[in-house]
Each structure stands twice: as C-alpha cells, then as structure tokens.
Amino acid sequence: MQEFPINEDLAGKIQKLKEKYDAMGQDLSSYLDGLLYA
C-alpha cells in the first residue's frame, strides 16, 4: 500500500470521527473498512 502524508486538516477530521464513533460505541476502523468494500 502506498503511503501518503496526512495534513493537519485531515488528521483533525479523522480524530473528530473517531470521537463520534467512540461515543456511539462503534468502531471507526470497521466503518471505514465497510466504505472501502461497499
């Protein structure tokens, strides 16, 4: 898999999504996997 730099804006959005999914008792990583395979 090719690596790419993550800028501050994207990192901040990922952190906010993680906090949102944690609060709902869900796993952000699983959700993102689902998006990849949908």
Backbone atoms as SQL, in Angstrom:
CREATE TABLE atoms (id INTEGER PRIMARY KEY, chain TEXT, resi INTEGER, resn TEXT, atom TEXT, x REAL, y REAL, z REAL);
INSERT INTO atoms VALUES
  (1, 'A', 1, 'MET', 'N', 0.845, -1.173, 0.000),
  (2, 'A', 1, 'MET', 'CA', 0.000, 0.000, 0.000),
  (3, 'A', 1, 'MET', 'C', 0.892, 1.237, 0.000),
  (4, 'A', 2, 'GLN', 'N', 0.535, 2.194, -0.831),
  (5, 'A', 2, 'GLN', 'CA', 1.309, 3.428, -0.919),
  (6, 'A', 2, 'GLN', 'C', 1.004, 4.333, 0.267),
  (7, 'A', 3, 'GLU', 'N', 2.040, 4.876, 0.855),
  (8, 'A', 3, 'GLU', 'CA', 1.854, 5.805, 1.968),
  (9, 'A', 3, 'GLU', 'C', 1.779, 7.225, 1.430),
  (10, 'A', 4, 'PHE', 'N', 1.025, 8.058, 2.120),
  (11, 'A', 4, 'PHE', 'CA', 0.948, 9.457, 1.754),
  (12, 'A', 4, 'PHE', 'C', 0.866, 10.288, 3.025),
  (13, 'A', 5, 'PRO', 'N', 1.358, 11.520, 2.959),
  (14, 'A', 5, 'PRO', 'CA', 1.314, 12.362, 4.163),
  (15, 'A', 5, 'PRO', 'C', -0.120, 12.771, 4.486),
  (16, 'A', 6, 'ILE', 'N', -0.427, 12.837, 5.767),
  (17, 'A', 6, 'ILE', 'CA', -1.747, 13.280, 6.214),
  (18, 'A', 6, 'ILE', 'C', -1.584, 14.687, 6.779),
  (19, 'A', 7, 'ASN', 'N', -2.270, 15.641, 6.161),
  (20, 'A', 7, 'ASN', 'CA', -2.147, 17.018, 6.649),
  (21, 'A', 7, 'ASN', 'C', -2.961, 17.198, 7.929),
  (22, 'A', 8, 'GLU', 'N', -2.754, 18.337, 8.581),
  (23, 'A', 8, 'GLU', 'CA', -3.410, 18.595, 9.869),
  (24, 'A', 8, 'GLU', 'C', -4.925, 18.597, 9.760),
  (25, 'A', 9, 'ASP', 'N', -5.459, 19.134, 8.669),
  (26, 'A', 9, 'ASP', 'CA', -6.909, 19.198, 8.488),
  (27, 'A', 9, 'ASP', 'C', -7.507, 17.794, 8.440),
  (28, 'A', 10, 'LEU', 'N', -6.904, 16.917, 7.655),
  (29, 'A', 10, 'LEU', 'CA', -7.401, 15.548, 7.543),
  (30, 'A', 10, 'LEU', 'C', -7.250, 14.802, 8.863),
  (31, 'A', 11, 'ALA', 'N', -6.132, 14.979, 9.534),
  (32, 'A', 11, 'ALA', 'CA', -5.915, 14.328, 10.828),
  (33, 'A', 11, 'ALA', 'C', -6.962, 14.791, 11.842),
  (34, 'A', 12, 'GLY', 'N', -7.299, 16.070, 11.819),
  (35, 'A', 12, 'GLY', 'CA', -8.316, 16.599, 12.726),
  (36, 'A', 12, 'GLY', 'C', -9.683, 16.006, 12.452),
  (37, 'A', 13, 'LYS', 'N', -10.027, 15.851, 11.179),
  (38, 'A', 13, 'LYS', 'CA', -11.317, 15.262, 10.816),
  (39, 'A', 13, 'LYS', 'C', -11.386, 13.797, 11.230),
  (40, 'A', 14, 'ILE', 'N', -10.293, 13.080, 11.049),
  (41, 'A', 14, 'ILE', 'CA', -10.255, 11.676, 11.464),
  (42, 'A', 14, 'ILE', 'C', -10.427, 11.574, 12.976),
  (43, 'A', 15, 'GLN', 'N', -9.785, 12.459, 13.722),
  (44, 'A', 15, 'GLN', 'CA', -9.912, 12.456, 15.182),
  (45, 'A', 15, 'GLN', 'C', -11.348, 12.734, 15.605),
  (46, 'A', 16, 'LYS', 'N', -12.006, 13.700, 14.964),
  (47, 'A', 16, 'LYS', 'CA', -13.400, 14.010, 15.291),
  (48, 'A', 16, 'LYS', 'C', -14.312, 12.826, 14.985),
  (49, 'A', 17, 'LEU', 'N', -14.074, 12.160, 13.857),
  (50, 'A', 17, 'LEU', 'CA', -14.868, 10.973, 13.530),
  (51, 'A', 17, 'LEU', 'C', -14.650, 9.870, 14.553),
  (52, 'A', 18, 'LYS', 'N', -13.400, 9.673, 14.976),
  (53, 'A', 18, 'LYS', 'CA', -13.108, 8.644, 15.975),
  (54, 'A', 18, 'LYS', 'C', -13.851, 8.939, 17.272),
  (55, 'A', 19, 'GLU', 'N', -13.835, 10.197, 17.698),
  (56, 'A', 19, 'GLU', 'CA', -14.540, 10.577, 18.922),
  (57, 'A', 19, 'GLU', 'C', -16.041, 10.346, 18.781),
  (58, 'A', 20, 'LYS', 'N', -16.587, 10.674, 17.615),
  (59, 'A', 20, 'LYS', 'CA', -18.022, 10.481, 17.367),
  (60, 'A', 20, 'LYS', 'C', -18.385, 9.001, 17.442),
  (61, 'A', 21, 'TYR', 'N', -17.607, 8.159, 16.771),
  (62, 'A', 21, 'TYR', 'CA', -17.909, 6.730, 16.756),
  (63, 'A', 21, 'TYR', 'C', -17.661, 6.093, 18.119),
  (64, 'A', 22, 'ASP', 'N', -16.643, 6.547, 18.830),
  (65, 'A', 22, 'ASP', 'CA', -16.404, 6.047, 20.190),
  (66, 'A', 22, 'ASP', 'C', -17.602, 6.351, 21.087),
  (67, 'A', 23, 'ALA', 'N', -18.159, 7.558, 20.966),
  (68, 'A', 23, 'ALA', 'CA', -19.305, 7.962, 21.791),
  (69, 'A', 23, 'ALA', 'C', -20.537, 7.110, 21.494),
  (70, 'A', 24, 'MET', 'N', -20.631, 6.606, 20.254),
  (71, 'A', 24, 'MET', 'CA', -21.766, 5.758, 19.872),
  (72, 'A', 24, 'MET', 'C', -21.492, 4.287, 20.148),
  (73, 'A', 25, 'GLY', 'N', -20.288, 3.989, 20.656),
  (74, 'A', 25, 'GLY', 'CA', -19.924, 2.606, 20.929),
  (75, 'A', 25, 'GLY', 'C', -19.607, 1.811, 19.678),
  (76, 'A', 26, 'GLN', 'N', -19.239, 2.509, 18.608),
  (77, 'A', 26, 'GLN', 'CA', -18.919, 1.847, 17.350),
  (78, 'A', 26, 'GLN', 'C', -17.432, 1.997, 17.050),
  (79, 'A', 27, 'ASP', 'N', -16.969, 1.196, 16.107),
  (80, 'A', 27, 'ASP', 'CA', -15.556, 1.180, 15.745),
  (81, 'A', 27, 'ASP', 'C', -15.350, 1.897, 14.413),
  (82, 'A', 28, 'LEU', 'N', -14.640, 3.013, 14.429),
  (83, 'A', 28, 'LEU', 'CA', -14.401, 3.784, 13.213),
  (84, 'A', 28, 'LEU', 'C', -13.670, 2.951, 12.170),
  (85, 'A', 29, 'SER', 'N', -12.712, 2.163, 12.579),
  (86, 'A', 29, 'SER', 'CA', -11.944, 1.356, 11.638),
  (87, 'A', 29, 'SER', 'C', -12.845, 0.390, 10.872),
  (88, 'A', 30, 'SER', 'N', -13.781, -0.225, 11.562),
  (89, 'A', 30, 'SER', 'CA', -14.716, -1.145, 10.905),
  (90, 'A', 30, 'SER', 'C', -15.605, -0.399, 9.919),
  (91, 'A', 31, 'TYR', 'N', -16.042, 0.789, 10.307),
  (92, 'A', 31, 'TYR', 'CA', -16.868, 1.604, 9.422),
  (93, 'A', 31, 'TYR', 'C', -16.085, 1.961, 8.156),
  (94, 'A', 32, 'LEU', 'N', -14.838, 2.373, 8.310),
  (95, 'A', 32, 'LEU', 'CA', -14.017, 2.735, 7.156),
  (96, 'A', 32, 'LEU', 'C', -13.760, 1.528, 6.260),
  (97, 'A', 33, 'ASP', 'N', -13.548, 0.358, 6.863),
  (98, 'A', 33, 'ASP', 'CA', -13.402, -0.865, 6.070),
  (99, 'A', 33, 'ASP', 'C', -14.651, -1.103, 5.237),
  (100, 'A', 34, 'GLY', 'N', -15.818, -0.890, 5.841),
  (101, 'A', 34, 'GLY', 'CA', -17.075, -1.059, 5.120),
  (102, 'A', 34, 'GLY', 'C', -17.179, -0.122, 3.929),
  (103, 'A', 35, 'LEU', 'N', -16.713, 1.106, 4.084),
  (104, 'A', 35, 'LEU', 'CA', -16.732, 2.050, 2.967),
  (105, 'A', 35, 'LEU', 'C', -15.850, 1.569, 1.820),
  (106, 'A', 36, 'LEU', 'N', -14.726, 0.984, 2.155),
  (107, 'A', 36, 'LEU', 'CA', -13.814, 0.506, 1.117),
  (108, 'A', 36, 'LEU', 'C', -14.404, -0.634, 0.307),
  (109, 'A', 37, 'TYR', 'N', -15.190, -1.479, 0.957),
  (110, 'A', 37, 'TYR', 'CA', -15.697, -2.675, 0.297),
  (111, 'A', 37, 'TYR', 'C', -17.146, -2.552, -0.144),
  (112, 'A', 38, 'ALA', 'N', -17.746, -1.372, 0.005),
  (113, 'A', 38, 'ALA', 'CA', -19.148, -1.169, -0.398),
  (114, 'A', 38, 'ALA', 'C', -19.261, -0.991, -1.901);
